[in-house]
């Protein structure tokens, strides 16, 4: 006689929100962003990096930028440095001695243009979702990110 155990979600997962659902949402949004960025000759990594410089109040430490990239994208410092170098070569960032970078006028224009092109897409995606649901999703995803970052840190120690 064969017995089966019913499959029920563990207390830490839900049939409505699980790692796959989160990943699918991320990659769907990222694919849209990458389509916009490709029209401007930019990559996702470059966009994340350029944003760090765009929101800074003036020149920012290169190490702060690479730390921001590695923290956001979970890439190593060598790859992050390479992305900064790509943006400098493209004229979107400029080095400021001794250890700073700043966004150039061309970089600011690229950042503002791609942001303006993605804003209506984002608005359509979020349309009809209540403020309360968006706030709850934001809190939950922030907590999941914090916990995943802690787990990753524990694995790399």
Secondary structure, 3 states (H helix, E strand, C coil): CCCCCCCCCCCCCCCCCCHHHHHHHHHHHHHHHHHHHHCCCCCHHHHHHHHHHHCCCCCEEHHHHHHHHHHHHCCCHHHHHHHHHHHHHCCCEEEECCCEEEECHHHHHHHHHHHHHHHHHHHHHHCCCCHHHHHHHHHHHHHHHHHHHHHHHHHHC
